[in-house]
Amino acid sequence: MQSKVILAALMGFFVLGNLVARNPDSAFIRLSFYVYAAISVGFIAHFYLTRWWYGDRDEEEAPPPPADNATPPRRRATWQPVPLEHAPPPPAPAAPNPAIQKDIPDILIQLTLQNLNATTSAPVREEVTLRAYAAQKGDVQAMTDFGQAFLDGDDCMKRDLPLAARWMGHAVAHGAHGMRPLLEWVQHCIETNTLPPVTDKNKTHIKGRSYMSRASAQAELDALIGLNSVKAQVRSLINRRNLEKLRDQNQLPSDPDINLHLVFTGNPGTGKTVVAQLLGALLANAGILPRGQVVEVSGVNLVGEYIGTTGPKVEDAVKRAMGGILFIDEAYALIAHVGVHGPQRSASMDAITTLLLEMNKHKGKFMVIAAGYPDEMKHFLEFNPGLKSRFRETLHFDNFSAEELVQIYIKIANDKYYKLAEGCRPVLKKIMEDAPGKYARNFGNARFVANLFEETLERVADRVAQKTDVTREELMTITPFDISAAAEDFHRQHKG
């Protein structure tokens, strides 16, 4: 290689030298000769310096080996391949995530069943047991549902982050999509000893009874006190939607665009949220909705404070509800500012426009239930023709009668292992008859009953605290005096 380079350079010098000798007066030829000479010398110098720098020199040019104690000369790394025996070992594999395991041990099933609330009804407890063993046999949706239930806690499950992480880990191991980030977040909360909030920044609650079978959900719906017309309407809704699904499966003409969206009207505490959760379970088990979870959000929280923030809030709520039900409480709050000018009006219009677009875009993939007071909901539907065309059916929830409120109170007491002493029922009946007039629109129906019961327990606690020797019977008994004193205290706190 060296001889070829030198020979080429000499030939160039010879040719240009002859030209210079024959034309001594030509400045152009002399300049060409000098330029060629400079380029040739530079190229040869660069060639040899490069070979020397990267170590690719002839054996006779290699430096003598250094002495034992001498520091070896500093050299650039060569481009020679590294021999296999000197190659660095491959990086160690990442430590396996302890939560992600394929096989579900029996102990996890036992812990799951032990973590049910004491007040969980027998049909629901039986259904959860069946779902747990279905998960053990590979039901990924059951694993996901258990993980979400233990993360948030609900009427059936106590909140337990380690159990949530274990169920989510099994779901990930069985290929559940989108569960890994949530699992890592839960594990981070466990490691840092922080309790994640159940609600997000938009106060969106994720609830539902999607782990229930259709029979269990229907049984719990039938067991609700009162609401007879609502129960009949829900059965008709399920039957109609199931009919269309069966006709489609049998290649018969069907209505593919059958409306899934509903309006719930009624005063607070009349059971709208509970019925929505049971409806989600019924629709999911009938195959009409993929999941059946209920995402509950207030209409106020869907309207952003600034221009451009409302649309993303509505889209996020729809995304969370995909496959289930988006329950918008006080939906008329979405149009509360349409009569004013400025950013608030724009936000209200954005909320309605985005909601309608999402309902069209994901038709049949989720359900919207708009809920609120009857008069306000009527105004809400009349605000935009698109709303009225999409919310074609309305379920009205009547106020509970005094007798039904008494039954609700007794059920709450029985669920918590309390019993009413003789004379309690007439006292309760009188309180329930007077309550709607005392509290007018602020009367909360079943919520009022639940609050009254909690107030009653405080009176029971005060009475028991005055005794030195308390029997088991006294710890379980509610007296007429306890109820009367609780009602007076409640009225004093809420009359203003």
BELGI-V762321 format. One record per residue. N is the residue number from 0. SS is DSSP state (@ for helix, = for strand, . for the rest). NEAR is the number of other ideal C-beta (glycine too) atoms within 8 Angstrom. Layout:
n=[N | N]
ss=[SS | SS]
near=[NEAR | NEAR]
This chain:
n=[0 | 1 | 2 | 3 | 4 | 5 | 6 | 7 | 8 | 9 | 10 | 11 | 12 | 13 | 14 | 15 | 16 | 17 | 18 | 19 | 20 | 21 | 22 | 23 | 24 | 25 | 26 | 27 | 28 | 29 | 30 | 31 | 32 | 33 | 34 | 35 | 36 | 37 | 38 | 39 | 40 | 41 | 42 | 43 | 44 | 45 | 46 | 47 | 48 | 49 | 50 | 51 | 52 | 53 | 54 | 55 | 56 | 57 | 58 | 59 | 60 | 61 | 62 | 63 | 64 | 65 | 66 | 67 | 68 | 69 | 70 | 71 | 72 | 73 | 74 | 75 | 76 | 77 | 78 | 79 | 80 | 81 | 82 | 83 | 84 | 85 | 86 | 87 | 88 | 89 | 90 | 91 | 92 | 93 | 94 | 95 | 96 | 97 | 98 | 99 | 100 | 101 | 102 | 103 | 104 | 105 | 106 | 107 | 108 | 109 | 110 | 111 | 112 | 113 | 114 | 115 | 116 | 117 | 118 | 119 | 120 | 121 | 122 | 123 | 124 | 125 | 126 | 127 | 128 | 129 | 130 | 131 | 132 | 133 | 134 | 135 | 136 | 137 | 138 | 139 | 140 | 141 | 142 | 143 | 144 | 145 | 146 | 147 | 148 | 149 | 150 | 151 | 152 | 153 | 154 | 155 | 156 | 157 | 158 | 159 | 160 | 161 | 162 | 163 | 164 | 165 | 166 | 167 | 168 | 169 | 170 | 171 | 172 | 173 | 174 | 175 | 176 | 177 | 178 | 179 | 180 | 181 | 182 | 183 | 184 | 185 | 186 | 187 | 188 | 189 | 190 | 191 | 192 | 193 | 194 | 195 | 196 | 197 | 198 | 199 | 200 | 201 | 202 | 203 | 204 | 205 | 206 | 207 | 208 | 209 | 210 | 211 | 212 | 213 | 214 | 215 | 216 | 217 | 218 | 219 | 220 | 221 | 222 | 223 | 224 | 225 | 226 | 227 | 228 | 229 | 230 | 231 | 232 | 233 | 234 | 235 | 236 | 237 | 238 | 239 | 240 | 241 | 242 | 243 | 244 | 245 | 246 | 247 | 248 | 249 | 250 | 251 | 252 | 253 | 254 | 255 | 256 | 257 | 258 | 259 | 260 | 261 | 262 | 263 | 264 | 265 | 266 | 267 | 268 | 269 | 270 | 271 | 272 | 273 | 274 | 275 | 276 | 277 | 278 | 279 | 280 | 281 | 282 | 283 | 284 | 285 | 286 | 287 | 288 | 289 | 290 | 291 | 292 | 293 | 294 | 295 | 296 | 297 | 298 | 299 | 300 | 301 | 302 | 303 | 304 | 305 | 306 | 307 | 308 | 309 | 310 | 311 | 312 | 313 | 314 | 315 | 316 | 317 | 318 | 319 | 320 | 321 | 322 | 323 | 324 | 325 | 326 | 327 | 328 | 329 | 330 | 331 | 332 | 333 | 334 | 335 | 336 | 337 | 338 | 339 | 340 | 341 | 342 | 343 | 344 | 345 | 346 | 347 | 348 | 349 | 350 | 351 | 352 | 353 | 354 | 355 | 356 | 357 | 358 | 359 | 360 | 361 | 362 | 363 | 364 | 365 | 366 | 367 | 368 | 369 | 370 | 371 | 372 | 373 | 374 | 375 | 376 | 377 | 378 | 379 | 380 | 381 | 382 | 383 | 384 | 385 | 386 | 387 | 388 | 389 | 390 | 391 | 392 | 393 | 394 | 395 | 396 | 397 | 398 | 399 | 400 | 401 | 402 | 403 | 404 | 405 | 406 | 407 | 408 | 409 | 410 | 411 | 412 | 413 | 414 | 415 | 416 | 417 | 418 | 419 | 420 | 421 | 422 | 423 | 424 | 425 | 426 | 427 | 428 | 429 | 430 | 431 | 432 | 433 | 434 | 435 | 436 | 437 | 438 | 439 | 440 | 441 | 442 | 443 | 444 | 445 | 446 | 447 | 448 | 449 | 450 | 451 | 452 | 453 | 454 | 455 | 456 | 457 | 458 | 459 | 460 | 461 | 462 | 463 | 464 | 465 | 466 | 467 | 468 | 469 | 470 | 471 | 472 | 473 | 474 | 475 | 476 | 477 | 478 | 479 | 480 | 481 | 482 | 483 | 484 | 485 | 486 | 487 | 488 | 489 | 490 | 491 | 492 | 493 | 494 | 495]
ss=[. | @ | @ | @ | @ | @ | @ | @ | @ | @ | @ | @ | @ | @ | @ | @ | @ | @ | @ | @ | @ | @ | . | . | . | . | @ | @ | @ | @ | @ | @ | @ | @ | @ | @ | @ | @ | @ | @ | @ | @ | @ | @ | @ | @ | @ | @ | @ | @ | @ | @ | @ | . | . | . | . | . | @ | @ | @ | . | . | . | . | . | . | . | . | . | . | . | . | . | . | . | . | . | . | . | . | . | . | @ | @ | @ | . | . | . | . | . | . | . | . | . | . | . | . | . | . | . | . | . | . | . | @ | @ | @ | @ | @ | @ | @ | @ | @ | . | = | . | . | . | . | . | @ | @ | @ | @ | @ | @ | @ | @ | @ | @ | @ | @ | @ | @ | @ | . | . | . | @ | @ | @ | @ | @ | @ | @ | @ | @ | @ | @ | @ | @ | . | . | . | . | = | . | . | . | @ | @ | @ | @ | @ | @ | @ | @ | @ | @ | @ | @ | @ | . | . | . | . | . | . | @ | @ | @ | @ | @ | @ | @ | @ | @ | @ | @ | @ | . | . | . | . | . | . | . | . | . | . | . | . | . | = | = | = | . | . | . | . | . | . | @ | @ | @ | @ | @ | @ | @ | @ | @ | @ | . | . | . | . | @ | @ | @ | @ | @ | @ | @ | @ | @ | @ | @ | @ | @ | @ | @ | @ | @ | @ | @ | @ | @ | @ | . | . | . | . | . | . | . | . | . | . | . | . | = | = | = | = | = | . | . | . | . | . | @ | @ | @ | @ | @ | @ | @ | @ | @ | @ | @ | @ | @ | @ | . | . | . | . | . | . | . | . | = | = | = | = | = | @ | @ | @ | @ | . | . | . | . | . | . | . | @ | @ | @ | @ | @ | @ | @ | @ | @ | @ | @ | @ | . | . | . | = | = | = | = | = | . | @ | @ | @ | @ | @ | . | . | . | . | . | . | . | @ | @ | @ | @ | @ | @ | @ | @ | @ | @ | @ | @ | @ | @ | @ | @ | @ | @ | @ | . | . | . | . | . | = | = | = | = | = | = | . | @ | @ | @ | @ | @ | @ | @ | @ | @ | @ | . | @ | @ | @ | @ | @ | @ | . | . | = | = | = | = | = | . | . | . | . | @ | @ | @ | @ | @ | @ | @ | @ | @ | @ | @ | @ | @ | @ | . | . | . | = | = | . | . | . | @ | @ | @ | @ | @ | @ | @ | @ | @ | @ | @ | @ | @ | @ | @ | @ | @ | @ | @ | . | . | . | @ | @ | @ | @ | @ | @ | @ | @ | @ | @ | @ | @ | @ | @ | @ | @ | @ | @ | @ | @ | . | . | . | . | . | . | @ | @ | @ | @ | @ | = | = | . | @ | @ | @ | @ | @ | @ | @ | @ | @ | @ | @ | @ | @ | @ | @ | . | .]
near=[4 | 5 | 6 | 7 | 11 | 9 | 8 | 8 | 10 | 8 | 8 | 10 | 11 | 8 | 8 | 12 | 9 | 8 | 12 | 12 | 7 | 6 | 8 | 6 | 4 | 9 | 6 | 6 | 11 | 9 | 8 | 10 | 12 | 8 | 8 | 11 | 9 | 8 | 8 | 11 | 8 | 8 | 9 | 11 | 8 | 8 | 9 | 8 | 8 | 8 | 9 | 9 | 7 | 9 | 8 | 5 | 8 | 5 | 5 | 4 | 6 | 7 | 4 | 4 | 3 | 8 | 4 | 4 | 3 | 6 | 4 | 5 | 6 | 3 | 6 | 6 | 4 | 8 | 4 | 4 | 3 | 6 | 6 | 5 | 4 | 5 | 7 | 3 | 4 | 4 | 4 | 4 | 4 | 4 | 4 | 5 | 8 | 6 | 11 | 10 | 9 | 5 | 4 | 9 | 6 | 6 | 6 | 12 | 12 | 8 | 9 | 13 | 11 | 6 | 10 | 12 | 8 | 4 | 7 | 10 | 8 | 5 | 9 | 13 | 11 | 9 | 12 | 14 | 9 | 9 | 13 | 13 | 9 | 9 | 14 | 9 | 6 | 6 | 9 | 10 | 7 | 12 | 16 | 13 | 11 | 17 | 16 | 11 | 13 | 16 | 13 | 10 | 9 | 9 | 5 | 11 | 12 | 8 | 9 | 9 | 13 | 7 | 13 | 15 | 14 | 10 | 16 | 18 | 14 | 15 | 13 | 13 | 9 | 10 | 6 | 11 | 4 | 6 | 12 | 7 | 7 | 11 | 16 | 8 | 9 | 14 | 11 | 8 | 11 | 10 | 6 | 6 | 4 | 5 | 5 | 9 | 5 | 8 | 6 | 6 | 3 | 10 | 9 | 13 | 9 | 12 | 11 | 13 | 14 | 12 | 12 | 12 | 8 | 10 | 6 | 13 | 14 | 9 | 9 | 14 | 12 | 7 | 6 | 11 | 8 | 9 | 12 | 6 | 8 | 12 | 11 | 8 | 10 | 14 | 8 | 8 | 11 | 13 | 8 | 9 | 13 | 10 | 8 | 12 | 12 | 8 | 10 | 10 | 6 | 6 | 4 | 6 | 3 | 9 | 5 | 7 | 6 | 10 | 7 | 11 | 12 | 13 | 13 | 15 | 12 | 13 | 11 | 6 | 11 | 13 | 13 | 11 | 12 | 8 | 16 | 15 | 12 | 13 | 13 | 18 | 17 | 15 | 14 | 14 | 11 | 11 | 5 | 10 | 13 | 7 | 9 | 17 | 14 | 15 | 15 | 11 | 15 | 10 | 15 | 8 | 10 | 15 | 15 | 12 | 4 | 7 | 7 | 7 | 10 | 14 | 12 | 9 | 13 | 14 | 10 | 10 | 14 | 13 | 7 | 10 | 14 | 9 | 10 | 18 | 18 | 14 | 12 | 14 | 12 | 11 | 12 | 13 | 11 | 14 | 12 | 9 | 10 | 9 | 4 | 7 | 3 | 6 | 7 | 9 | 12 | 9 | 16 | 15 | 9 | 12 | 16 | 14 | 9 | 12 | 12 | 12 | 8 | 11 | 11 | 7 | 6 | 10 | 7 | 7 | 7 | 13 | 12 | 15 | 14 | 13 | 16 | 13 | 9 | 8 | 6 | 10 | 16 | 8 | 10 | 14 | 10 | 6 | 9 | 7 | 5 | 8 | 12 | 10 | 7 | 11 | 13 | 7 | 9 | 9 | 12 | 10 | 13 | 9 | 9 | 12 | 7 | 9 | 8 | 10 | 16 | 12 | 9 | 12 | 13 | 9 | 9 | 11 | 12 | 9 | 7 | 7 | 5 | 9 | 8 | 10 | 9 | 3 | 8 | 12 | 8 | 7 | 11 | 13 | 11 | 8 | 12 | 13 | 7 | 8 | 11 | 8 | 6 | 9 | 11 | 7 | 5 | 6 | 13 | 11 | 13 | 12 | 9 | 13 | 14 | 9 | 10 | 14 | 11 | 8 | 12 | 12 | 8 | 10 | 14 | 10 | 8 | 8 | 11 | 10 | 6 | 5 | 8 | 3 | 4 | 7 | 6 | 5 | 6 | 9 | 8 | 8 | 10 | 12 | 10 | 9 | 8 | 12 | 16 | 10 | 9 | 13 | 11 | 8 | 11 | 11 | 9 | 7 | 6 | 8 | 6 | 2]
